[in-house]
Amino acid sequence: MHLALYRMERPENFDQLIGQDHIIRILKNQIRTGRVSQAYLFTGTRGTGKTSTARILAKALNCTGDDVPCCKCESCLSIKNGTFMDVIELDAASNNGVDDLRAVIDSVQYPPAIGRYKVYIIDEVHMLTTAAENAFLKTLEEPPAYTVFILATTDPEKVRSTIKSRCMTLNFKRVSELDLIDGMEKICAKYDVSPTHEALSIIARKADGSVRDALSILEQCIETGSREITEELVYSYTESLGNDFYIDLIESVISKDVETAAVNIDHMIKIGKDAKQMISDLLIHVRNLLIVKFTKNPETLIGTSKENINKLSMQSEKINSDELKSWIRYLSKKVNQARYSTMPRIILEVAIIEMIGATSPGEKRIKKDVNLERTKNVENVEKIANIENIPNIENIEKTDKKDIIKEVDNIGFDEMWDKILDEVATGDIGFNVIVGANSRITDYKDGEIILTVKPSKLSFAKESLKKLDEAAKKLFGQETFITIVPGDIVKDKKARTDDKGDES
């Protein structure tokens, strides 16, 4: 049976592990001094070498050769083939119940049949049920001297603290792009394949620190039968697009050419490219533009050819840094939105339009028409008011302030107040008694009516202010409004009510 490349190229000793030097140093020293921990917790993202390291450690603990692990003795070969009786592997994702752990607990009581140590490798330990974890705690805390537990997880936050406290925790880092490229170059040499540095950089960037992901992509490219692995070949076997596509896309944004951008996106969607990946790669491209703008040697940070660096540099000169930073913040949000969206293409297209800041021809026409209407005479103002839901201002245009002042002067403040009360309080005797009899208009200037109200009745008057304002506007023009102030009321012969009203 053909094995996947990541299985065929699985590291067999500590020196073959990629990018985990800090962990290798600890394990080698423990084996050399004989101070091996009773339990380990390996944490880290997928494909960083947790299971491979666990198997190498199992080999080292049971190796009978001179160079530990020698990978040549019977124990090492048996562990590699999965036939060594004293190395037990358990996948907690599918074997996470109490019964599964009870079988482990029972077998711990028996000493190793062949090797020096019994090694239990439990993968995805965070998937264990609470009951299984509780059953496992005592054994994990005080295992026999010949037993070593190696727990592995991609989600350490879900592992209970009672388990963590009983283990030596070793955190596996994401493998750097340089280490991934170096490892892939060695593998390509074994298979007589010639990759370009840019092609391996794309694979390493796409793998995001996972050796397994990088080797899976590399295997696809090798299986094409091509002796050369180029950027174009890598792009064709991933959802990524070439650097030129994103340069052209940003050029469309700079030139505010929505149509060209939309056509290019549509073409890529039709040939099977993923819109989610396009948004992510667009974010990386904008980030690269910012890096080129601020660094003298961007090649090490971007991992692309000098030709592409020159293209990025030329484009970055057309965009100021504040705009680039704004795009990065905006696209970061869109990446998260697209991750959970069933229609990421729309998110991408809207993002481009937003970055351009474009206005459609229809929007421009509407704005132009409204502006023209605003310049017409008062006879057409009502049309705009109806369209835009703004108040009808016809009354304002037709009202003459001088006429209002003249009318107020002729009728006097008391008669003015009587007219307002007649408009507001028709049929409302309580309002007349409480507010009408205890309020007087004491001044009027430029449309403002000063209504003085007895302090004890002030709250009632304020509750009716809206009605009073509406009545004043109706009687004396839209610019009229009422201001309520507390004060003493001086009665005269023209009062609407008798003295009894004042006591109410």
N, C-alpha and C positions, 0 to 999 in steps of 0.2 A: 504494500500500500504506500502510495506517495504521501510523504509528510509535508505539511506546510513549512515554508522557509523559516518562520520564527521558531518552529519546533526542531528543525534540522540544525539551526544555528544557535540553539540554546546553550548558554555558557556552562562549561563542565567544571570549572574551578574558579577561585576568587579572582585570578588575574584576568579572566575573560569577561568579567562583569563590567558593564559600561556605566560610568557616571556616578558610582556609589562608593567612592574611595573612603569616605568618612565611616561607612558601615564596615567595609572590608578590614580597615585598620583595627576596629574593635574586635571583630570575630577572630581574626588571625591571632591577636594578642591573647585572647581568652583560650584559644586552643593550645597555643604555645605554653602558657602558664598553667593550664589545667583548671582554670577557674570558669568553667562553662556555666551559664545561668540555667536555672531549672525551667524557666519559661521566658519566651520572647514574644513581643507583639510587633509585627512588621506592619507599618502603615504607609500608605502612599497611593497615588493615582494608578490607574490600570497600566500594565505594560512596563513598569519600572524595575522589575526583577525580583519581586517579593518571593514568589514561589520558586524561582530558579535559585535564589540565595538560600532558601530553606533546604532545598535538596543538596546543594553544595555543602551546607553545614552538616547535614545528615551524613554525607560521604566522609567529611573530615572527622566526624566523631567515631566512625566505624572503619576508617581506612586502615589497612594493614601494611601499606607501603611505606617507603621512606619519606617521600615528599607528600605531605597531607594537603588536600586529597590527591592521590596519585593518578586516579582515573584509569588505572590498569589492573588493580587487584580485583579479586572476586567480589568483594563487598561493593566496591565502587561501580563495577559493571552491573551488578544485580540491582543496585539502587537506580542506576540510569535506566535500566529496562523495566523497573517497577516490580521486580520479583523478590525483593529483599523483605523477609518476613518481619523484621524489626523496625521497618519504616512504614507507618500507617498514615495514609492521607484521607482526610474527610472533607467533603464539600458541605459546609454548613448552610449553603443556600438551599440545598435539597434534602439535607439530613440534619435538621435543626431541632428535633424534638427531644424529650426526656429519654425516650427509649434508645435513640441513637447515641446519646452521651453516656447512658448507663452501660452500653456495650464497651465504650472506651474505658470507663471507670473500672469495670470488671477486669479488662485485659491488662490494666496497669499493674495489677497485683502479681502478675507473672513476670519473671526476669526475662531478659532477651534470649532468644533461641540460638542466634548465630553471632551477632555482633556484641559490642561492648555497651551500646546504648539502645534503648527503645525510643524512637523519635516519632512524635505525633505531630503531623502538619494539618492544621485545621484552617481551611481557607474561608474567606468571607465570614469571619467569626461574629460580626455584628448581626448576622441573620439568625443567631440562636434565639430561641424563645426564652422568656424570663424564667420559666420553670427549669429549662435545660441549663441556663447559666447558674442558677442557684444550686442545682445538683452537681455542677462541675467545680464549684468554688473550693470545696474542701480538698479535693484531689489536686487542684492547681496550686493550692497554697502549700501542701506538704506531700509532694510526689516522692516516690522512691528515688534513691540516689542514681539509679540507672536510667531514669526517665527524663526526657527533655520535650517540652511542649513548644511548638512554634505556631503561633496564631497570626493570621494575616487578614488585613481588612483594607478596603478602599474608603471606608467611612468610619474613622475612629471616633467621631462624636457620638455614634450610636452604641459604642462599646461601653458597658457599665464601668464605673470607676472602681468597683470592687475587683473586676478582672484586671483593669489597667494597673492597679496598685500591686498586683502579684507578678507582674511581668516587667522585663526590661524592654522599654519601647524604643524601637529604631525607626526613624522616619526616612523613607525613601524619597529622594528628590526627583522632580522631573529632569530627565536627561537633557543636557544642553544641546543646541543644534550642532555645535562644533563636534561634540562627542558622537552624536548620531551620524554625522557626515563621515567622521573618521572610521566608525564601525562599518558603515555601508561600503566605503571604499575597499576595505579589506575583504568583505564578502564578495563584492563585484570582481575583485582580482581572482578569487577562487573559481568563479564561474566564467572567467574569460569575457567579462562584459566591461565596456568602457563608458562610464557615465560622465557627463559634464558636471562641473562643480555647481553650476546654477540649478541643474536638475535635482541633484541631491539636496541642495538648499531648500528647494520647493517641497520635497518629500519631508525633510526634517521639520520645516515650518508647519506643514500640514499635520504631522504626527503629534505636535504639541507636547513633546517630552516623553512620549511613549515609544519604547523600542519595538514593541510588538506591532503597533500601528505603522511604524516606519517600514518594518520588514514586510508587512502585508502589501503596502503600496509598491515597494521595490520588487516583490515577487511578481506582481502583475506586469510590471514593465519588463522583467527578465523573461517571463513566459511568452512574450510576443515574438521571441526568436530574434529580436534585433540585437546586433552586437553593440550598438550605441544607444545610450539612454539620454535623450535630449529633453529640453524644457517642453517642447511641443508634445513629446510622447507622455511625459508626466501629466501635463494638462489634460490630455485626452483620456487618461485613466483616473482622474480625480474630478471633483466638481468645480475645481478652480479654473480660472481663465488667465490668459497671458497678461503680462504687464501692459502691453500695448492697448488692450481693451479698456483698462481703467484710466490710462492716460487720455484716450479718446473720450471717455465718458466725462472726465473732469474738464476736458477742453470744451465739451458741450455745455457744461455748467458755467464755465468762465464766459463763454460767448452767449450765454442765455438761449441756447438752441434746444428747446424742449423736444421738438419733433425728432431731431437726429438722435438724441439720447433715448427716446422711447422706442425708436426703430431698432437701434442696436440692442437694447434690452430684449425686445421681442424676438429678435433673431437668435439670441443666445438661449432663451427659454424654449424656442422651437427645436433647437438641436439637442435639447435635453439637459441643459445646465440648471443648477438649483439656485433659485432666487435667494434662499437663506444664505447660501455660501457666497453669493454675489454681494450681498450687503456686508457680510463679514470681511470679505476681501477688499471691498471699497473702503471700509474703515481702516484696514491695514495700509492701503495705498495712501490715504490722506495722512496717516501717521508717518509714513515714509517721507512724504513731502515735507512734513514738519521737521523730521530728523535731518534731512538733507539741508534744510534751511539753517540749522543751528550747529551742525557739526562739520569739522574739517575732513574727517575720514569716515564717512557714513557706510563704507563697504562692510565693515565688521558688524555694524548694527543692523544692516538691512539684508546682507547676504545675497547680493545679486551682482551682475557683471558691471564693469565700468560703463559700458554702453547704456545700460538701463539707469545707472546713477546719473549720467549726463542728461538723459531724458527727464528724470525726476527733478534734477536741478533746474533745468530750463523751465519746467512747468511751475516749480515752487516760486520762481521769481515773479510770476504773474499774480500770485495770491499773497495777501499780507498774513502775518502770523496770527493775528486775532481772528481772522476769518477761518483759518485752518483749525484753530483750537475750538471755535464755535461748531464747525462741522464735526469734529471728533466727538464732542459732547452730544451733539444731535444724533449722529449715527450710532453711538453706543446705546442710546435708548431704542433705536430702531432695530438693532441686533437682538435685543431682549424681546421686543415685541414680535419680531419675526419668528423667534424660537418657538412660540406657542400659537402661531397663526396658521390657519389652513390656507391662507391666500397671501403668502409673502411677496408675491410679485407686485401686488398693489402697494404694499408698504414701501418697496423699493422705488416704484415709480413716483409715489407721492413724496418720498424723501428727496429725489432728484429735483422735483418741481419746487419743493420748499427751499432747497439749497440755491436754486436759481433765483427764487423770489419772484417768479413770473406772475403776470396778470393776463388772464385770457382776453382775446379780442372782444368777447361779449361783455366782460366786466368793464373794459375800457369804454365801450360804446355807451353803456348805461351811465357811467360816471360823467361822460361828456354831455349826454342828453340832460342830465340833472343840472349840470353847471349852466347849460344854456337856459334852462327854465328859470334858474335863479336870477338871470339877468333881465328877464322880461318885466313888464309893468305889473302893477298890483292886481290887475284883472286875472292874471294866470297864477297868482300865488296859491290860490285854493287847490289847483291841480297838484302842485308839489306837495302840499299839506296832506292831501288824500293818499298820495303814493308813499310818502315817507312816514305817515302816522304822526306828524307833528301838529300842534294845535293850530286851528284855523285863525289866522291873524287879520282877517278882514276887519273885525271890529276895531283892532288897534289902529289900522290905517285910516278908518273913517271917523275916529273919535278925535275931537278937538279939545285939548286940555283947557283952553280958555273958556269954552262953553261950560265945562264942568265946574270950574272955579266960579264962574258967573252965577250958575244955578245954585251952588252951595251958598254963595253970598246972599242970594235973594231969599232963599227959604230958611236960612239959619241952621245951626247945628241940631237944635231940638227937632225941627221938622224933618231934617235929614235922617235923624235917628228913628223918628216915627215911621218913615217910609221903609227903612231897613227892617224894623220890627214887623211891619205889616207883611213884608215879603217872606220873612222867616217864620213867624209865629202864628200864622192863620190857623185858628182852631186849637192852638196849644196854650191854654190859659196858664198852666204851670210855668211855661217859659216866660210869659209876660210878667207874671208876678215875681219870679225869682230873679231873672236877668234884666228884663225891660225896666222894671221900677228901680233897680239899683245900679244902673249904668247911664252914663251921659257921654256924648261926643264933646270933647273939650278942645280939639284942634284939628286942622286939616291943612296939609301942605304937600304939593306935588303928588297927589294921589294917595297919600298916607292919612288914614283916619285914625286919630288917637281916641280910643274908647276908654274912659276912666270908669272903673268898676269898684264898688264897695268891697273892701278886703275880704269880708266874710262870704261874699258871693263869687269870689275870683275863680274858684275851681269850676263852678257851673258855667261861667262865661267862657272859660278856656275850652271846655268840652264842646261848646257850640260855635267855636271860632270858625270852623270850616264852613258851616251854614251861613254865618254872618259875612264871611269873605265872598262867598258865591253871590249873596244878595247884593252886596255893595258893588261888585263887578257888573252885575246885571243892570243895576240902576244908574251907576255913575261911570261906567267904562271899565275896560279890561285891565287898565293900569292901576285901578283902585285896590287898596288892601287895608285891612284893619290891624292895628297894634293895640293890644290890651295892656293897660297899666292900672295898678291899684291906687285908690285915692278916695277922698270924701266927695259925696254927692250933694250939690246945692240945688234944692228944688225951686222951681218957679211956677208961674201961673199956667205954663203950657205943658206941665207934666202930664203924662198919659194916665197915670193912676193916682188915686188919693193917698193920704198919709198911711192908710192901713197897709198898702203894699210894701212900705218900707220895713214893716215889722215882720214880714213873712220870711 
